[in-house]
């Protein structure tokens, strides 16, 4: 495609011919606008430029002739665009742009006849006036995405948008729009110590927030009295390391930042049997025997309550007692 205001539409011949010593020596161009056939030899006729006087669809035909007199013909459609009457874009979610999230805009330009052939987007026209994204295949309502630096302060960017319907910059318009990108909060969440299944709820205080307010979410997490806790016996909690707790910090303007930690719930040991050994005689020592199954880790302590008023006994071995 080209634009009516372009001085010339440039055509390039990519024809080939097989055979030793074979070459293309003659070109015939029909530019599809009623002008005379442009035919001849040499570079001027191989890759010609042509000026159009009217917009619209053109059927351009090329006939090439080899040095042996053989010919081939091809016809391609070519569109002459009109001028850009409006360069424009729409910012998606303009009131909720955060520096740690992609910013998106939608193409919204107008061409009186035809369409765009190129857009140039300067996402930070004041701070980086030589840096831009170029699209050579724009379409109506196309979405463009950009990632700004993750900043902890609000930042106003001036976005300059160029829309082209011709090759030489003649048929183009531009617009300059302010985009306000809000500060992003920062969430920090250090690892949570392992929790025993029957150890009771534990307090969650491993997260810290900058630029916003933090909350914990996930299976087993509750909030009461200003304190977040994790209950290993709650519905949805599983043994092992697959208990994901998310700490999310949200700023006053609605931007957020989140971190995830896995909480490991440890399986307790299980007492399988606890029995006496031998005959039970008054005033004689009684031997007790126990069997158990390790949970996560190994058993390191045994506590006995003899239920006779004697002190509770703690041992570091599981041998018969």
N, C-alpha and C positions, 0 to 999 in steps of 0.2 A: 504494500500500500504506500501511497504517497499523498501529499496535500496539494490542493489546487494552487496554492500560493508558492509552492516550491518552484524554483527556477526551472529545474529539470527533474524528471524521474529517471533514475539510472537503471539500466538493464545490463545483466551479465550473462554471457553465453557459457554454459558448462558442457556443451556437446563434445563427444569424442568419436573417433573413428578407428577401427581396428585394421591391422595389416601393416606389413613392413613398408615404410615410406609413405603411408597414407596420411592425409591431412585434410582439414577443412579449409576451403579457399574462398567460399562465397557465402554471404549471409543476406537473407531477405526478411525484413521485419514489417509486419502489419500491426501498428500500434492500437488498432481497434477504435479509432476516433474519426475515421474518414479521411485522415491525412494520407498523402501519397506513400506507396510502398518505399521503404528505405532499404536500398540494396546496394551491395558493393563488396570490395575486398579490403582487407587491412583492419587494424585495431579499431578504427572509428566505426566500422560496420559490425565488428564482432561484439563490442560492448558499447552500444550507443546510449545517448541520453536524449530524452524527448520531453517537450513541453506540452502539457494538456491544457485545454481551454474550458473544460467542463468537468464537474464532479460526476461520480457514478462508477458503475461496473464497466470494465473494459476487457475484451477478449483479445489478448495479444498473441499473435502467431509468428513463429520463427521457422523459416525453411533454410536448412544448411545444405551445401553442396561440397562433396569431396573432390580431390584432384583427379579422381577417376570418373567424375560425372554423376556419381550416385547421390541421391537426395534423401532427406528425412525431414519430417514436419512435426511440430508440437504446438499446441495451443494451451495457454494458461490464462486463468482469470486474474484480473488486476483491478484494484479499487482505488479510485481517486477520492480521498476524503475532503470534506469541507473544513472550515476553520473551527477551532475550539472556541465555543462561546462562553464556557465557564470551566475553570479549573477548580475542583472542589473535592473534599473528602469528608466523611462523617466519622467522628471518634466514637468507638464503641464504649459504653459505660463511662462517659466522660467525668462523672462525679465520683467514680470509685476506682481511680487509677493508683496503683501502688508500685513503688520502685522495685519490689521483689517479684513482680508479676509481669508477664508480657503485656504490652500496650498494642491495641489493634485499631486500625482505621479501615474504612470501606471506601472504595473508589466511587466518586459521585460526580464526575465531570460530564459536560455536555459538548457534543460535536454536532454542528447543524446538519451535516451529511456524512455518513460513514462512522468511523470510530477512531479511538486512540491507537497509536502504534508504539508509544513509549511513555513511561512515567519516571520521574526522578524525585526521590523523597529525601530531603535533608532533615533528619530527625532532631538535630540540634544545630539549627542554622547559625546561631550566634556563637555557641561554644565550639563547634566543629564545622565551619562553613565549607570545607572541602570534602567532607565525608558524606556520601549519600548512597542510597540503594536505587538501582536502576532495574526497571522491568520492561523488557522488549515484547512482552505478550500480555498487555493489560486487557481486561474484560470488564464490562459493567458490573458493579457491586463486588469486585474482587477484594479480598481481605488481605491486608498487609500487616505483619507482626514485627515488633521491635522490642528488644530488652534493654532498658535503661540501667545505669549503675544502681546497685542496691544501696540506697542512701538512708540515713536516719534523720534527714531534714526534708521539708517540702522543697520541690524544685520546679520552676516554671521553664518549660522548653518552648522555643519558637520553631514550629515545623513548617518548612517551605516545601511546597508541592508543585511540581511542574508537570503539565499534561501536554503531550505532543500528538498532532495528527499528521505531521510531515517530517521529512528527514532532516531538513536543513535549519530547523529551529525557527522557521518563519511562522508556521502554524502552531503556536504554542501559547498557553497562558499559565500563570502561576498564582498561587495564593499563599498567604502566610498566616498561620493559625497558632494561638497559644494553647499549650497543653499543660495542665497542672498535675504533676505526679507527686503523690503524697509520700511522706516518710514511712519507712517500714520499721516495725518494732523488731526486737531481737529476743528470741527465746533460747535459753540455755537449760539443758536437762542432763544432769550427770546420772550415772548408773545407780540403780536402786539395789540395795543388798538383797540377797536371797531370803525368801520367806518360808517358814515352816507351815505346812498345811494346817496343823492344829495350834499354831502359835498365836492366833488372834489377829485382829486388824492391826496394820502398821500405818504410821503417819507418812504421807507423801510431802516432802519438803525439799526435794532434790532439784526442783525447777527454779529458775530466776528469770525475771522479766525486765526488759529495758524498753521504754517507750510505750508501754501498754499494761494491761492486766492479764495475768495468766490463769488458766484453768486446766485441770487434769480431767481426762476422759478415758474410758475403757472399761472392760469387764471387771467387776469387783471394786470399782472406784465410787465412793460416795462423798458428799460434802455436807457437813453438819457442824454448827457452832463455829464457823469460820475455819474449819480444818478439813482437808482432804485425807481420806484413808483408803487403804487397799485391803480388802477382806479375802483371804485365800479360800475361804469356804463359800464364797458367793457364787450364785448361778453364773455359768459362763466361764469361770476360771478353771484352768486345767493344770495338771501337774506338768512340770517341765519348764521350758523357756519360751513358750508361745503366748504369753500374756502381754499383749502390747498395750502400753499406756502412752497416751498422747498428751503432751503439754503444749497448749496453744496460747500465744500472747496476742491480744487484739488491741490496736491503737484506738484513740478516740475517734479517728476518721474512718475506722472500719478495716484498716489493713491488718493482716495477721502474719504470724510466723509460728511454725510448729516444729517440735522435735519429738522423737519416739524413743522409748526405752522398753526393753523386754524384761519382765519380772519373772524370775524362776521360782516356782513353788516346789519346795522339797517334800518328798514323801517321807513320813515318819517310819521308824522301825515298828515291827509288830511282834507282840508276845504271843507265841503259839501255844505253849503249855507252861504251867507252873505247878509242880507236884512235889509231894514229900517222897523221901527215899527210905525204904525199910520200915521197921516197926516203930510205932509211936509210943514211947514210955514216959510216964510222968517223971519229972526231974532229970530226964536225959535230953541231951541236945538233939534237935530234930534237923535233919538235912533236907534242904529244898533244892529242887532241880528245875531249871527253866530252859526252854528252847525259844528262839526268836528268829525273825527274819530282818535283815538290814533293809533300811529304806535307802534314801540318797546318802551316801557315805557309809561309815561304820559306827556301830554302837561303842561309846566310850564311857558310859556311866550307867550304873544300875542303882535304883533307889528302892529300899524295902521298908514298908510299914508293917511291923509284926502284929499290930492291933492288940498289944497286951500292955500298953502303957510305957513300954521301953522306947528309947529315942529312935527316930527314923535313921536308918542306916544307909549310907552311900558307899558304893564300891566301884572300883575301876576295872573289875573283871567280872565275867559272867559265869565263872565256875560255880559248882555246887556250894551252897551256903548253909 
